[in-house]
Amino acid sequence: MRVAIADDDPIVCSSLSAILEATGTADVAWTANTGTDAVTQYEMDAPDVLLVDVQMPGMDGLQASEAILDAHPNARILILTTFADESYIAKALEIGTKGYLIKQDVSSVIPAVQAVMAGQVVMGAEVLSKLRVSPQSTTSDESSSVDRVVSHDDAQAVQGSRNPDSSGPSERFAGLTERELDVLELVAEGLDNREIASRLFLSEGTVRNRISDILAKTNISNRTKLAVEWLAWH
């Protein structure tokens, strides 16, 4: 796995590089200290995962991430910052980054990077609390166990399941059909449309339509935010 780091603090870049390489987690392809440099470097040498700080001189990390994702929609970008502002988190979700972590314990970076590489959405516990998703109490007559990664302070993988004793979805998920919930669970698991189609014995076109219907019903702008909000209550 090849990782790149964009942070205005050279010490942070060198420290993260040392940790990722010393642990054998990843090779660090390059580092950048401004958003503009990150965009330029990405165009020349796209890594598997890009770690991005929010506040950098000139073009900030969110602007750089948006520029990269506009040109490369499948880019795996993980925001790693000291700022837990709701506006930053909302913007990161809106543009389609793969996660948002608060800089506290650098050891959390390794499992987070591995999770993002595996297609998971990773969020810190403090970040999840900012989403303010309020579960409502309902029941379900179907059980389905899936592996998910929600990054708490230690960015560890956790198990989730939908069962008769679990809290039900928030109001925005209450109108989904059982089949749409099946699709949603696999989106949250990190599967792409082809993999979901194979798992549920559907065509890719049907999966795309189901996801479009889910986004419309829940009034959520993209599948990354959809996955995060589902995981936040579940």
C-alpha positions in Angstrom: 0.0 0.0 0.0 1.2 3.5 -0.9 0.2 6.4 1.3 0.8 10.2 0.8 0.5 12.8 3.5 -0.5 16.5 3.2 0.1 18.5 6.3 1.5 22.0 6.8 3.7 20.8 9.7 6.9 19.0 8.3 7.3 17.3 11.7 3.9 15.7 11.4 4.7 14.5 7.9 8.0 13.0 9.0 6.5 11.4 12.1 3.6 9.8 10.3 5.9 8.6 7.5 8.2 7.0 10.1 5.3 5.2 11.8 3.7 3.9 8.6 7.0 2.7 7.2 8.5 1.3 10.4 5.4 -0.8 11.1 5.3 -2.1 7.5 1.8 -0.6 7.1 2.6 1.4 4.0 5.3 3.0 1.8 5.0 6.8 1.9 5.0 8.0 -1.7 5.3 11.7 -1.0 4.4 14.5 1.4 3.1 18.0 0.8 2.9 21.0 3.1 0.2 22.9 1.2 -3.1 22.0 -0.5 -1.9 23.2 -3.8 1.2 21.0 -3.6 -1.0 18.0 -2.6 -3.2 18.4 -5.7 -0.2 18.7 -8.0 1.6 15.8 -6.4 -1.6 13.6 -6.7 -1.9 14.3 -10.4 1.7 13.1 -10.9 1.6 10.2 -8.5 -1.7 9.0 -7.1 -1.3 7.0 -3.8 -3.6 4.3 -2.5 -4.6 6.5 0.4 -4.1 10.2 1.0 -4.0 11.7 4.6 -4.9 15.4 4.6 -4.9 18.0 7.3 -7.6 20.7 7.1 -5.8 23.9 7.8 -3.0 24.6 5.4 -1.7 27.8 3.8 -3.4 28.9 0.6 -5.7 26.1 -0.6 -6.8 24.3 2.6 -7.1 20.5 3.0 -10.8 20.4 2.2 -10.4 22.5 -0.9 -7.5 20.3 -2.0 -9.5 17.1 -1.3 -12.5 18.4 -3.3 -10.2 19.3 -6.3 -8.7 15.8 -6.2 -12.1 14.1 -5.8 -13.5 16.1 -8.7 -10.8 14.8 -10.9 -10.5 11.3 -9.3 -13.9 10.3 -7.8 -12.5 7.0 -6.5 -9.6 8.7 -4.5 -9.3 7.4 -0.9 -8.9 10.5 1.2 -8.7 10.4 5.0 -8.9 13.8 6.9 -6.5 13.8 9.8 -6.7 17.0 11.8 -7.0 18.7 15.2 -10.2 20.5 14.3 -13.6 18.9 15.0 -15.7 21.8 13.7 -19.1 20.6 12.4 -18.7 22.7 9.3 -15.4 20.9 8.4 -17.0 17.5 9.1 -20.0 18.3 7.0 -17.9 19.5 4.1 -15.7 16.4 4.3 -18.7 14.2 4.1 -20.3 16.3 1.3 -17.3 16.0 -1.0 -16.9 12.3 -0.4 -13.8 11.8 1.7 -13.4 8.3 3.3 -13.1 9.4 6.8 -12.4 12.1 9.4 -10.1 11.6 12.4 -9.0 13.9 15.2 -5.3 13.9 15.9 -4.9 12.5 19.3 -3.2 9.1 19.3 -1.1 8.5 16.2 -1.5 4.8 16.7 -5.1 5.2 15.5 -3.8 6.1 12.1 -2.6 2.6 11.2 -5.9 0.8 11.5 -7.7 3.8 10.0 -5.5 3.7 6.9 -6.0 0.0 6.6 -9.8 0.3 6.9 -10.0 3.0 4.3 -7.8 0.9 1.9 -10.3 -1.9 2.5 -13.2 0.3 1.4 -14.5 1.3 4.8 -15.6 4.7 6.0 -13.7 5.7 9.2 -14.9 8.3 11.7 -13.6 9.2 15.1 -15.9 9.0 18.1 -15.8 12.8 18.6 -16.7 13.2 14.9 -19.6 10.7 15.2 -21.0 12.6 18.2 -21.0 15.8 16.0 -23.3 14.2 13.5 -26.2 14.3 16.0 -28.0 11.3 14.7 -30.8 10.5 17.1 -31.9 6.8 17.0 -35.7 6.1 17.3 -36.9 2.9 18.9 -38.4 0.4 16.4 -38.0 -3.3 15.8 -37.0 -5.4 12.9 -38.0 -9.0 12.1 -34.8 -9.7 10.1 -31.3 -10.3 11.3 -28.2 -9.6 9.2 -24.6 -9.5 10.6 -22.0 -7.4 8.8 -18.5 -6.3 9.5 -18.1 -2.5 9.7 -15.4 -0.1 10.7 -16.3 2.9 12.7 -13.2 4.6 14.1 -13.5 5.5 17.7 -10.5 7.0 19.4 -8.5 3.9 18.8 -9.9 3.3 15.3 -10.7 -0.3 15.9 -13.0 -2.5 13.9 -16.4 -3.2 15.5 -19.2 -5.6 14.7 -22.7 -4.5 14.0 -25.9 -6.3 13.4 -29.5 -5.6 12.7 -31.7 -7.7 15.0 -35.0 -7.6 16.8 -33.4 -6.3 20.0 -31.4 -3.5 18.5 -32.5 0.2 18.3 -34.2 0.9 15.0 -33.3 3.5 12.4 -33.7 7.2 12.8 -36.7 8.8 11.2 -34.9 9.3 7.9 -34.4 5.6 7.6 -37.8 4.6 8.7 -39.4 4.7 5.3 -36.9 2.3 3.6 -38.0 -1.1 2.5 -36.3 -4.3 3.7 -34.5 -4.6 0.4 -33.3 -1.1 0.6 -32.0 -1.7 4.1 -30.1 -4.8 2.7 -28.5 -2.6 0.1 -27.7 0.1 2.7 -26.0 -2.3 5.0 -23.7 -3.4 2.2 -23.0 0.2 1.3 -22.0 0.8 4.9 -19.8 -2.3 4.8 -17.9 -0.7 2.0 -19.0 -2.8 -1.0 -19.2 -1.2 -4.4 -22.2 -1.6 -6.7 -20.8 -4.7 -8.5 -20.1 -6.4 -5.2 -23.6 -5.5 -3.8 -25.2 -6.8 -7.0 -23.3 -10.1 -6.6 -24.2 -10.5 -3.0 -27.9 -9.8 -3.4 -28.3 -11.4 -6.8 -29.3 -8.1 -8.5 -28.1 -6.3 -11.6 -25.7 -3.3 -11.1 -28.4 -1.1 -12.6 -30.9 -2.2 -10.0 -28.4 -1.5 -7.3 -27.7 2.0 -8.6 -31.4 2.7 -8.7 -31.9 1.3 -5.2 -29.1 3.6 -3.9 -30.6 6.6 -5.7 -33.9 5.8 -4.1 -32.3 5.5 -0.7 -30.5 8.9 -1.1 -33.7 10.5 -2.2 -35.8 9.1 0.6 -33.3 10.0 3.3 -32.3 13.3 1.8 -28.6 12.5 2.1 -26.3 13.8 -0.5 -23.9 10.9 -1.1 -23.1 7.3 -0.2 -20.3 8.2 2.1 -22.5 10.3 4.3 -25.2 7.7 4.0 -22.9 5.0 5.3 -21.7 7.2 8.2 -25.2 8.2 9.3 -26.3 4.5 9.2 -23.3 3.4 11.2 -23.7 6.3 13.7 -27.0 4.9 15.1 -26.6 1.2 14.3 
